Amino acid sequence: MQQGALDLQGWVAFLGNAEIPVLKQTVRDLHALREEGDKASPLAVSNIIARDPLMTSLLLRYLQSHKHRSQTNEVLEVEQALLMLGLEPFFNKVVSKISVEEMLSTQTPALIAALRVVHRSHRASSYAYDWAVRLRDMHFEEVRIAALLRDLTEILMWCFAPAEMIKVQALQAQDKSMRSGIAQENVLGFRLVSLQKELVKEWKLPTLLLNLMDAENSQKPRVRNVVLADRLARHSAHGWDDAALPDDYSEIGGLLHMSAEDVMNIVGVEGNSA
């Protein structure tokens, strides 16, 4: 499927109508849990969804578009969303029938790249969750989900525009100093962060989610948590020798009120091959 000629709004419209894939393991685990009947609880289901940014986005998107008129508060926690929706409607109407692995079965480089972003997003969500707990944030799950979904559009573009994303990757490989946003503009005509903002609005995802993912609000501790968690996961994706990591440790230390050395210990730098 070639969608490379689309502009920003074209992609927003296209993704709004496309069948969004989820991870193959998510499909398998949800099917197995449903087969167990009474063992399928909102908590058990949410534990499976928690690993998959795509499935998480589908659930929140469906709930937002089918919320009752009496619902005034936004829901950004997976288990709460499942309790409000019900497990049967979730299994019948939300669970995707297509997997990322199936969609990219003939596009191995793109599949590897997409799964790497998923893995990075999951790591970022774990960091953000841990730091939110340390900061006594009572709504730590909201922070975790914001970190999990912060690179959602990058995963989607690897699924639906693999050729273009490979070109973006190649540009950065040729020029190590080129920022990802510049490479994206050169190939796609827009930055993925811009697509992310528009997609969150189009899908009517919680406003809080958009605020927590927006680096422009990074002076706020909760947003700074998400931004730094994403940055640490990104910089450590290929090992713990990235030149940007010392600055990350210092900034995280400022957030958590601890030394850079203590930050290195809690994120498991020593002996961790990332």
PASEBA-1860 file (N, C-alpha, C; in nm, 3 decimals):
! residues 274
1> MQQGALDL> 0.084/-0.119/0.000/0.000/0.000/0.000/0.088/0.124/0.000 ~ 0.080/0.207/-0.101/0.162/0.326/-0.112/0.077/0.449/-0.081 ~ 0.109/0.516/0.026/0.035/0.636/0.067/0.128/0.756/0.075 ~ 0.248/0.742/0.014/0.352/0.842/0.031/0.316/0.981/-0.018 ~ 0.219/0.994/-0.109/0.185/1.124/-0.164/0.094/1.204/-0.072 ~ 0.046/1.146/0.035/-0.046/1.214/0.124/0.024/1.323/0.204 ~ -0.047/1.434/0.228/0.006/1.536/0.317/-0.041/1.506/0.459 ~ -0.015/1.599/0.551/-0.048/1.575/0.691/-0.195/1.543/0.711
9> QGWVAFLG> -0.284/1.627/0.658/-0.427/1.604/0.675/-0.473/1.479/0.601 ~ -0.406/1.448/0.491/-0.437/1.326/0.418/-0.409/1.203/0.503 ~ -0.297/1.207/0.576/-0.264/1.095/0.663/-0.360/1.084/0.781 ~ -0.401/1.198/0.833/-0.498/1.196/0.944/-0.627/1.128/0.899 ~ -0.673/1.164/0.779/-0.796/1.105/0.725/-0.776/0.956/0.696 ~ -0.662/0.923/0.637/-0.636/0.783/0.602/-0.632/0.695/0.726 ~ -0.556/0.738/0.827/-0.543/0.657/0.949/-0.675/0.651/1.026 ~ -0.758/0.752/1.007/-0.888/0.751/1.072/-0.981/0.643/1.020
17> NAEIPVLK> -0.956/0.600/0.896/-1.040/0.496/0.835/-0.971/0.361/0.822 ~ -0.841/0.358/0.849/-0.765/0.234/0.831/-0.789/0.137/0.947 ~ -0.775/0.009/0.917/-0.781/-0.092/1.023/-0.644/-0.095/1.090 ~ -0.639/-0.056/1.215/-0.513/-0.045/1.287/-0.471/-0.181/1.340 ~ -0.349/-0.224/1.311/-0.303/-0.354/1.359/-0.258/-0.347/1.505 ~ -0.242/-0.462/1.566/-0.184/-0.471/1.700/-0.076/-0.579/1.696 ~ -0.007/-0.598/1.806/0.098/-0.698/1.809/0.040/-0.839/1.803 ~ 0.110/-0.928/1.735/0.065/-1.066/1.723/0.050/-1.131/1.860
25> QTVRDLHA> 0.142/-1.101/1.951/0.135/-1.159/2.085/0.010/-1.112/2.159 ~ -0.030/-0.989/2.135/-0.152/-0.936/2.196/-0.274/-1.014/2.149 ~ -0.281/-1.037/2.018/-0.393/-1.113/1.961/-0.398/-1.253/2.023 ~ -0.282/-1.318/2.030/-0.276/-1.454/2.086/-0.317/-1.457/2.233 ~ -0.262/-1.364/2.311/-0.289/-1.365/2.454/-0.435/-1.332/2.485 ~ -0.492/-1.237/2.412/-0.632/-1.203/2.434/-0.723/-1.318/2.395 ~ -0.690/-1.386/2.284/-0.770/-1.502/2.243/-0.763/-1.612/2.347 ~ -0.643/-1.639/2.397/-0.626/-1.744/2.498/-0.702/-1.709/2.626
33> LREEGDKA> -0.697/-1.583/2.665/-0.766/-1.542/2.787/-0.917/-1.552/2.771 ~ -0.968/-1.515/2.655/-1.111/-1.524/2.632/-1.159/-1.668/2.634 ~ -1.075/-1.759/2.585/-1.110/-1.901/2.586/-1.120/-1.957/2.727 ~ -1.055/-1.889/2.823/-1.058/-1.937/2.961/-1.185/-1.896/3.034 ~ -1.268/-1.818/2.968/-1.399/-1.785/3.025/-1.391/-1.696/3.147 ~ -1.424/-1.751/3.265/-1.434/-1.672/3.388/-1.302/-1.610/3.431 ~ -1.191/-1.662/3.380/-1.060/-1.607/3.418/-1.031/-1.473/3.350 ~ -1.111/-1.438/3.251/-1.092/-1.312/3.180/-1.151/-1.198/3.263
41> SPLAVSNI> -1.068/-1.130/3.336/-1.109/-1.016/3.417/-1.053/-0.888/3.357 ~ -1.110/-0.773/3.391/-1.054/-0.647/3.341/-0.906/-0.630/3.373 ~ -0.865/-0.676/3.492/-0.724/-0.665/3.529/-0.637/-0.753/3.441 ~ -0.681/-0.878/3.418/-0.602/-0.969/3.334/-0.591/-0.917/3.192 ~ -0.701/-0.864/3.140/-0.701/-0.809/3.003/-0.613/-0.685/2.996 ~ -0.623/-0.598/3.098/-0.544/-0.474/3.097/-0.395/-0.504/3.104 ~ -0.356/-0.610/3.171/-0.215/-0.648/3.178/-0.160/-0.685/3.041 ~ -0.245/-0.742/2.956/-0.204/-0.776/2.819/-0.196/-0.650/2.733
49> IARDPLMT> -0.297/-0.566/2.745/-0.302/-0.443/2.667/-0.186/-0.350/2.702 ~ -0.143/-0.353/2.828/-0.040/-0.261/2.878/0.089/-0.266/2.798 ~ 0.116/-0.378/2.733/0.242/-0.394/2.657/0.231/-0.342/2.515 ~ 0.111/-0.310/2.472/0.087/-0.282/2.330/0.031/-0.141/2.311 ~ 0.112/-0.046/2.262/0.060/0.090/2.241/-0.053/0.098/2.139 ~ -0.051/0.011/2.039/-0.155/0.011/1.936/-0.289/-0.033/1.994 ~ -0.288/-0.142/2.071/-0.412/-0.190/2.131/-0.464/-0.091/2.235 ~ -0.374/-0.029/2.308/-0.414/0.072/2.405/-0.485/0.188/2.336
57> SLLLRYLQ> -0.430/0.233/2.225/-0.491/0.345/2.152/-0.628/0.307/2.097 ~ -0.643/0.183/2.049/-0.772/0.139/1.996/-0.879/0.138/2.105 ~ -0.842/0.091/2.224/-0.938/0.087/2.334/-0.982/0.228/2.374 ~ -0.886/0.318/2.394/-0.919/0.453/2.436/-0.999/0.525/2.328 ~ -0.963/0.502/2.204/-1.034/0.565/2.092/-1.180/0.517/2.088 ~ -1.201/0.388/2.102/-1.337/0.334/2.097/-1.420/0.387/2.213 ~ -1.361/0.389/2.333/-1.436/0.435/2.449/-1.475/0.582/2.434 ~ -1.382/0.663/2.383/-1.411/0.805/2.366/-1.523/0.829/2.266
65> SHKHRSQT> -1.527/0.747/2.161/-1.628/0.767/2.058/-1.762/0.704/2.093 ~ -1.766/0.626/2.201/-1.891/0.561/2.242/-1.928/0.594/2.388 ~ -1.875/0.702/2.439/-1.901/0.734/2.579/-2.044/0.786/2.596 ~ -2.098/0.762/2.714/-2.234/0.806/2.745/-2.237/0.957/2.766 ~ -2.352/1.015/2.742/-2.367/1.160/2.761/-2.341/1.199/2.906 ~ -2.368/1.107/2.997/-2.350/1.136/3.140/-2.204/1.132/3.181 ~ -2.116/1.081/3.093/-1.974/1.071/3.126/-1.908/1.206/3.105 ~ -1.866/1.268/3.214/-1.805/1.401/3.206/-1.653/1.396/3.220
73> NEVLEVEQ> -1.602/1.294/3.286/-1.458/1.284/3.307/-1.393/1.199/3.198 ~ -1.275/1.239/3.154/-1.200/1.162/3.056/-1.137/1.040/3.123 ~ -1.133/0.929/3.050/-1.075/0.806/3.102/-0.943/0.779/3.031 ~ -0.837/0.766/3.109/-0.706/0.742/3.053/-0.638/0.622/3.117 ~ -0.715/0.541/3.188/-0.660/0.422/3.250/-0.727/0.300/3.188 ~ -0.645/0.202/3.147/-0.693/0.089/3.070/-0.796/0.006/3.148 ~ -0.766/-0.027/3.272/-0.859/-0.111/3.349/-0.991/-0.039/3.370 ~ -0.986/0.090/3.398/-1.109/0.167/3.415/-1.190/0.171/3.286
81> ALLMLGLE> -1.118/0.184/3.172/-1.186/0.184/3.042/-1.257/0.052/3.018 ~ -1.192/-0.058/3.054/-1.253/-0.190/3.036/-1.374/-0.209/3.127 ~ -1.366/-0.158/3.248/-1.479/-0.168/3.340/-1.599/-0.091/3.287 ~ -1.574/0.024/3.227/-1.683/0.105/3.174/-1.741/0.045/3.047 ~ -1.655/-0.012/2.963/-1.700/-0.067/2.836/-1.760/-0.207/2.851 ~ -1.696/-0.289/2.933/-1.737/-0.428/2.946/-1.648/-0.517/2.860 ~ -1.620/-0.637/2.906/-1.527/-0.724/2.835/-1.584/-0.777/2.704 ~ -1.713/-0.812/2.702/-1.770/-0.866/2.579/-1.768/-0.762/2.466
89> PFFNKVVS> -1.813/-0.640/2.490/-1.801/-0.538/2.384/-1.656/-0.515/2.341 ~ -1.564/-0.522/2.438/-1.422/-0.506/2.402/-1.377/-0.615/2.307 ~ -1.404/-0.741/2.341/-1.362/-0.852/2.256/-1.433/-0.850/2.121 ~ -1.558/-0.810/2.120/-1.637/-0.815/1.997/-1.615/-0.696/1.904 ~ -1.585/-0.580/1.961/-1.586/-0.459/1.879/-1.451/-0.384/1.874 ~ -1.361/-0.413/1.965/-1.237/-0.335/1.972/-1.116/-0.413/1.925 ~ -1.105/-0.537/1.963/-0.985/-0.616/1.932/-0.963/-0.625/1.782 ~ -0.844/-0.586/1.739/-0.811/-0.590/1.596/-0.791/-0.733/1.548
97> KISVEEML> -0.823/-0.756/1.422/-0.808/-0.889/1.364/-0.678/-0.902/1.284 ~ -0.603/-0.793/1.274/-0.480/-0.796/1.196/-0.362/-0.758/1.285 ~ -0.248/-0.821/1.261/-0.129/-0.795/1.343/-0.025/-0.717/1.263 ~ 0.062/-0.650/1.335/0.174/-0.579/1.274/0.261/-0.677/1.196 ~ 0.285/-0.793/1.257/0.369/-0.893/1.193/0.309/-0.943/1.062 ~ 0.177/-0.957/1.059/0.109/-0.999/0.937/0.115/-0.889/0.831 ~ 0.091/-0.765/0.872/0.090/-0.654/0.779/0.226/-0.634/0.712 ~ 0.333/-0.655/0.788/0.468/-0.631/0.736/0.543/-0.760/0.710
105> STQTPALI> 0.469/-0.865/0.679/0.532/-0.997/0.660/0.632/-1.000/0.545 ~ 0.614/-0.914/0.445/0.707/-0.909/0.331/0.800/-0.788/0.339 ~ 0.794/-0.716/0.452/0.874/-0.594/0.471/0.958/-0.610/0.597 ~ 1.053/-0.701/0.594/1.129/-0.735/0.714/1.199/-0.616/0.779 ~ 1.269/-0.530/0.704/1.333/-0.414/0.769/1.233/-0.323/0.841 ~ 1.118/-0.302/0.779/1.016/-0.217/0.841/0.957/-0.285/0.965 ~ 0.937/-0.416/0.959/0.885/-0.490/1.073/0.980/-0.480/1.191 ~ 1.108/-0.500/1.164/1.207/-0.490/1.271/1.205/-0.351/1.333
113> AALRVVHR> 1.199/-0.248/1.247/1.198/-0.110/1.296/1.073/-0.082/1.379 ~ 0.957/-0.129/1.332/0.831/-0.106/1.404/0.835/-0.172/1.542 ~ 0.885/-0.294/1.548/0.891/-0.366/1.675/0.992/-0.301/1.770 ~ 1.097/-0.242/1.713/1.192/-0.170/1.798/1.128/-0.048/1.862 ~ 1.045/0.022/1.786/0.977/0.139/1.842/0.878/0.094/1.950 ~ 0.808/-0.016/1.926/0.717/-0.071/2.028/0.794/-0.103/2.156 ~ 0.908/-0.171/2.138/0.990/-0.207/2.255/1.038/-0.082/2.328 ~ 1.081/0.018/2.252/1.127/0.144/2.311/1.014/0.213/2.386
121> SHRASSYA> 0.894/0.211/2.329/0.778/0.273/2.392/0.743/0.203/2.523 ~ 0.756/0.071/2.522/0.726/-0.006/2.643/0.827/0.026/2.753 ~ 0.953/0.040/2.715/1.056/0.074/2.813/1.031/0.214/2.868 ~ 0.996/0.307/2.780/0.968/0.444/2.824/0.851/0.445/2.923 ~ 0.750/0.364/2.896/0.634/0.359/2.985/0.671/0.303/3.121 ~ 0.764/0.208/3.123/0.810/0.150/3.251/0.887/0.254/3.332 ~ 0.975/0.328/3.265/1.047/0.435/3.333/0.950/0.538/3.391 ~ 0.858/0.584/3.307/0.764/0.688/3.348/0.679/0.642/3.466
129> YDWAVRLR> 0.636/0.517/3.462/0.555/0.460/3.570/0.635/0.460/3.702 ~ 0.758/0.412/3.694/0.842/0.405/3.814/0.866/0.543/3.872 ~ 0.896/0.639/3.786/0.925/0.774/3.835/0.800/0.841/3.890 ~ 0.685/0.815/3.828/0.560/0.873/3.879/0.530/0.821/4.020 ~ 0.555/0.692/4.042/0.535/0.633/4.175/0.630/0.697/4.275 ~ 0.756/0.715/4.235/0.855/0.777/4.323/0.816/0.921/4.356 ~ 0.750/0.988/4.262/0.707/1.127/4.284/0.571/1.135/4.351 ~ 0.518/1.019/4.391/0.388/1.010/4.459/0.274/1.069/4.375
137> DMHFEEVR> 0.283/1.048/4.245/0.176/1.088/4.154/0.063/0.986/4.167 ~ -0.050/1.030/4.217/-0.161/0.938/4.243/-0.218/0.879/4.113 ~ -0.193/0.946/4.000/-0.245/0.899/3.872/-0.129/0.852/3.783 ~ -0.048/0.765/3.840/0.071/0.717/3.771/0.039/0.641/3.642 ~ -0.079/0.578/3.637/-0.116/0.503/3.517/-0.137/0.596/3.397 ~ -0.184/0.716/3.421/-0.200/0.814/3.314/-0.065/0.850/3.254 ~ 0.033/0.867/3.340/0.169/0.901/3.296/0.228/0.785/3.217 ~ 0.205/0.663/3.264/0.256/0.545/3.194/0.200/0.536/3.053
145> IAALLRDL> 0.070/0.557/3.038/0.006/0.547/2.907/0.054/0.658/2.814 ~ 0.072/0.778/2.868/0.122/0.888/2.785/0.259/0.855/2.729 ~ 0.345/0.795/2.810/0.478/0.754/2.762/0.467/0.640/2.662 ~ 0.376/0.548/2.687/0.357/0.434/2.596/0.312/0.480/2.458 ~ 0.228/0.584/2.453/0.169/0.628/2.326/0.243/0.744/2.260 ~ 0.351/0.790/2.321/0.417/0.911/2.270/0.473/0.892/2.129 ~ 0.510/0.771/2.093/0.563/0.745/1.959/0.467/0.661/1.875 ~ 0.337/0.674/1.904/0.236/0.595/1.835/0.241/0.615/1.684
153> TEILMWCF> 0.252/0.741/1.640/0.249/0.766/1.495/0.372/0.709/1.425 ~ 0.483/0.701/1.495/0.602/0.641/1.433/0.576/0.493/1.404 ~ 0.512/0.425/1.497/0.477/0.284/1.475/0.379/0.272/1.359 ~ 0.277/0.358/1.357/0.177/0.354/1.251/0.239/0.378/1.114 ~ 0.332/0.472/1.106/0.393/0.503/0.977/0.484/0.390/0.929 ~ 0.547/0.320/1.021/0.624/0.201/0.979/0.530/0.094/0.923 ~ 0.408/0.089/0.975/0.311/-0.009/0.926/0.253/0.031/0.790 ~ 0.220/0.159/0.774/0.146/0.203/0.655/0.231/0.274/0.550
161> APAEMIKV> 0.351/0.317/0.588/0.440/0.384/0.491/0.583/0.336/0.510 ~ 0.605/0.205/0.500/0.739/0.151/0.527/0.847/0.206/0.434 ~ 0.816/0.224/0.307/0.916/0.274/0.211/0.962/0.414/0.249 ~ 0.868/0.501/0.286/0.902/0.636/0.323/0.982/0.640/0.453 ~ 0.945/0.557/0.549/1.016/0.555/0.676/1.158/0.502/0.660 ~ 1.178/0.410/0.567/1.313/0.362/0.538/1.398/0.475/0.479 ~ 1.334/0.561/0.398/1.406/0.677/0.343/1.445/0.774/0.455 ~ 1.356/0.793/0.552/1.386/0.877/0.667/1.506/0.821/0.742
169> QALQAQDK> 1.503/0.691/0.763/1.611/0.622/0.833/1.743/0.636/0.758 ~ 1.736/0.626/0.626/1.857/0.636/0.544/1.917/0.776/0.550 ~ 1.833/0.878/0.551/1.881/1.016/0.561/1.959/1.037/0.690 ~ 1.908/0.985/0.798/1.975/1.001/0.926/2.104/0.919/0.933 ~ 2.104/0.805/0.864/2.225/0.723/0.859/2.336/0.795/0.782 ~ 2.298/0.869/0.679/2.395/0.944/0.599/2.449/1.064/0.673 ~ 2.363/1.127/0.754/2.403/1.246/0.829/2.367/1.225/0.976 ~ 2.465/1.183/1.056/2.440/1.149/1.196/2.389/1.268/1.278
177> SMRSGIAQ> 2.418/1.390/1.229/2.377/1.509/1.304/2.233/1.552/1.271 ~ 2.172/1.490/1.171/2.037/1.529/1.130/1.934/1.485/1.233 ~ 1.854/1.578/1.278/1.748/1.546/1.372/1.638/1.468/1.302 ~ 1.570/1.382/1.376/1.467/1.298/1.316/1.355/1.381/1.254 ~ 1.318/1.493/1.320/1.211/1.576/1.267/1.246/1.637/1.132 ~ 1.371/1.676/1.114/1.415/1.731/0.986/1.409/1.624/0.877 ~ 1.456/1.505/0.909/1.452/1.395/0.811/1.308/1.361/0.774 ~ 1.219/1.364/0.871/1.078/1.336/0.843/1.017/1.442/0.752
185> ENVLGFRL> 1.050/1.568/0.778/0.999/1.676/0.692/1.050/1.661/0.549 ~ 1.176/1.623/0.534/1.235/1.609/0.401/1.166/1.500/0.319 ~ 1.125/1.392/0.385/1.066/1.279/0.314/0.913/1.287/0.312 ~ 0.853/1.313/0.428/0.708/1.309/0.440/0.640/1.444/0.417 ~ 0.716/1.550/0.439/0.658/1.684/0.428/0.605/1.736/0.559 ~ 0.619/1.660/0.666/0.575/1.701/0.799/0.649/1.619/0.903 ~ 0.643/1.664/1.026/0.705/1.591/1.137/0.602/1.499/1.201 ~ 0.649/1.386/1.248/0.557/1.290/1.308/0.490/1.345/1.433
193> VSLQKELV> 0.559/1.435/1.504/0.497/1.494/1.623/0.374/1.575/1.584 ~ 0.376/1.637/1.465/0.260/1.712/1.417/0.145/1.618/1.384 ~ 0.178/1.505/1.322/0.076/1.404/1.292/0.017/1.349/1.420 ~ 0.103/1.328/1.521/0.057/1.275/1.649/-0.049/1.367/1.711 ~ -0.020/1.497/1.712/-0.114/1.593/1.771/-0.248/1.592/1.698 ~ -0.241/1.592/1.566/-0.365/1.594/1.487/-0.443/1.464/1.502 ~ -0.372/1.353/1.510/-0.438/1.223/1.523/-0.507/1.209/1.658 ~ -0.441/1.255/1.764/-0.502/1.250/1.897/-0.632/1.330/1.899
201> KEWKLPTL> -0.632/1.445/1.830/-0.753/1.527/1.822/-0.861/1.458/1.738 ~ -0.820/1.404/1.622/-0.915/1.339/1.532/-0.979/1.217/1.596 ~ -0.901/1.141/1.671/-0.951/1.021/1.735/-1.022/1.053/1.866 ~ -1.025/1.182/1.901/-1.092/1.228/2.023/-1.038/1.158/2.148 ~ -0.906/1.133/2.146/-0.844/1.077/2.265/-0.842/1.182/2.375 ~ -0.830/1.140/2.500/-0.837/1.235/2.611/-0.741/1.354/2.594 ~ -0.792/1.473/2.622/-0.709/1.594/2.613/-0.587/1.584/2.702 ~ -0.604/1.520/2.817/-0.493/1.502/2.909/-0.378/1.427/2.844
209> LLNLMDAE> -0.413/1.330/2.760/-0.310/1.252/2.690/-0.228/1.343/2.600 ~ -0.293/1.429/2.526/-0.223/1.522/2.438/-0.133/1.615/2.520 ~ -0.184/1.663/2.633/-0.105/1.753/2.717/0.018/1.683/2.775 ~ 0.001/1.559/2.816/0.113/1.485/2.876/0.219/1.447/2.773 ~ 0.181/1.434/2.647/0.276/1.397/2.543/0.344/1.517/2.478 ~ 0.297/1.637/2.511/0.344/1.758/2.444/0.467/1.815/2.514 ~ 0.582/1.809/2.446/0.707/1.858/2.503/0.702/2.007/2.534 ~ 0.610/2.080/2.470/0.599/2.224/2.495/0.551/2.252/2.638
217> NSQKPRVR> 0.497/2.150/2.703/0.453/2.163/2.842/0.555/2.103/2.938 ~ 0.680/2.089/2.893/0.779/2.012/2.969/0.819/2.077/3.101 ~ 0.776/2.200/3.127/0.804/2.261/3.257/0.719/2.199/3.367 ~ 0.613/2.129/3.327/0.526/2.061/3.424/0.588/1.925/3.458 ~ 0.598/1.891/3.587/0.666/1.768/3.628/0.614/1.641/3.559 ~ 0.482/1.627/3.543/0.427/1.505/3.484/0.467/1.494/3.337 ~ 0.463/1.605/3.266/0.502/1.606/3.125/0.653/1.582/3.115 ~ 0.728/1.644/3.203/0.873/1.625/3.202/0.908/1.478/3.226
225> NVVLADRL> 0.832/1.413/3.311/0.850/1.270/3.334/0.838/1.193/3.202 ~ 0.731/1.219/3.128/0.706/1.149/3.002/0.816/1.179/2.900 ~ 0.853/1.306/2.888/0.954/1.348/2.791/1.089/1.281/2.822 ~ 1.129/1.284/2.948/1.258/1.227/2.986/1.258/1.074/2.976 ~ 1.146/1.010/3.005/1.136/0.865/2.991/1.152/0.825/2.845 ~ 1.086/0.898/2.756/1.097/0.873/2.613/1.241/0.896/2.566 ~ 1.302/1.002/2.615/1.438/1.036/2.574/1.537/0.929/2.621 ~ 1.522/0.883/2.745/1.613/0.780/2.796/1.598/0.651/2.718
233> ARHSAHGW> 1.475/0.611/2.690/1.451/0.488/2.613/1.510/0.500/2.473 ~ 1.498/0.617/2.414/1.549/0.641/2.279/1.703/0.638/2.276 ~ 1.765/0.710/2.371/1.911/0.721/2.371/1.980/0.590/2.413 ~ 1.910/0.508/2.491/1.971/0.382/2.537/1.930/0.262/2.452 ~ 1.857/0.288/2.343/1.803/0.179/2.262/1.911/0.088/2.206 ~ 2.030/0.142/2.180/2.137/0.061/2.121/2.253/0.041/2.219 ~ 2.227/0.060/2.347/2.331/0.041/2.447/2.344/0.164/2.537 ~ 2.428/0.151/2.639/2.440/0.256/2.739/2.561/0.345/2.718
241> DDAALPDD> 2.611/0.352/2.594/2.727/0.436/2.566/2.695/0.557/2.480 ~ 2.566/0.588/2.463/2.527/0.704/2.384/2.575/0.832/2.452 ~ 2.629/0.924/2.374/2.687/1.047/2.429/2.585/1.136/2.498 ~ 2.457/1.119/2.465/2.353/1.205/2.524/2.308/1.157/2.662 ~ 2.342/1.034/2.701/2.290/0.977/2.824/2.333/1.050/2.952 ~ 2.458/1.097/2.964/2.494/1.170/3.087/2.403/1.290/3.114 ~ 2.367/1.363/3.009/2.275/1.475/3.026/2.137/1.426/3.070 ~ 2.096/1.312/3.014/1.967/1.254/3.054/1.966/1.221/3.203
249> YSEIGGLL> 2.073/1.157/3.250/2.081/1.121/3.392/2.072/1.244/3.481 ~ 2.136/1.352/3.439/2.134/1.475/3.519/1.994/1.534/3.523 ~ 1.926/1.537/3.409/1.792/1.594/3.404/1.691/1.508/3.481 ~ 1.705/1.377/3.469/1.617/1.286/3.544/1.642/1.302/3.693 ~ 1.769/1.320/3.729/1.804/1.344/3.869/1.738/1.470/3.922 ~ 1.733/1.574/3.837/1.665/1.697/3.878/1.517/1.674/3.901 ~ 1.455/1.591/3.818/1.313/1.560/3.833/1.286/1.482/3.961 ~ 1.373/1.384/3.988/1.351/1.292/4.100/1.422/1.334/4.228
257> HMSAEDVM> 1.495/1.445/4.221/1.568/1.496/4.338/1.670/1.393/4.387 ~ 1.749/1.345/4.295/1.856/1.251/4.329/1.975/1.275/4.239 ~ 2.086/1.214/4.269/2.207/1.233/4.190/2.200/1.155/4.060 ~ 2.283/1.195/3.964/2.290/1.123/3.837/2.332/0.978/3.859 ~ 2.420/0.956/3.956/2.465/0.819/3.985/2.350/0.733/4.036 ~ 2.266/0.791/4.121/2.150/0.717/4.171/2.053/0.686/4.057 ~ 2.038/0.780/3.964/1.951/0.758/3.848/2.004/0.639/3.768 ~ 2.134/0.635/3.747/2.194/0.523/3.672/2.165/0.390/3.741
265> NIVGVEGN> 2.164/0.390/3.873/2.136/0.267/3.945/1.990/0.223/3.930 ~ 1.897/0.319/3.940/1.756/0.278/3.937/1.711/0.238/3.796 ~ 1.778/0.289/3.693/1.739/0.248/3.557/1.819/0.127/3.510 ~ 1.911/0.079/3.594/1.983/-0.045/3.565/2.090/-0.032/3.460 ~ 2.165/0.077/3.461/2.270/0.096/3.360/2.377/-0.010/3.372 ~ 2.423/-0.035/3.495/2.533/-0.131/3.514/2.485/-0.272/3.483 ~ 2.553/-0.335/3.389/2.520/-0.473/3.353/2.397/-0.486/3.268 ~ 2.341/-0.372/3.222/2.220/-0.375/3.139/2.260/-0.355/2.995
273> SA> 2.227/-0.450/2.907/2.263/-0.440/2.765/2.158/-0.371/2.683 ~ 2.047/-0.327/2.750/1.937/-0.256/2.681/1.897/-0.325/2.556
END
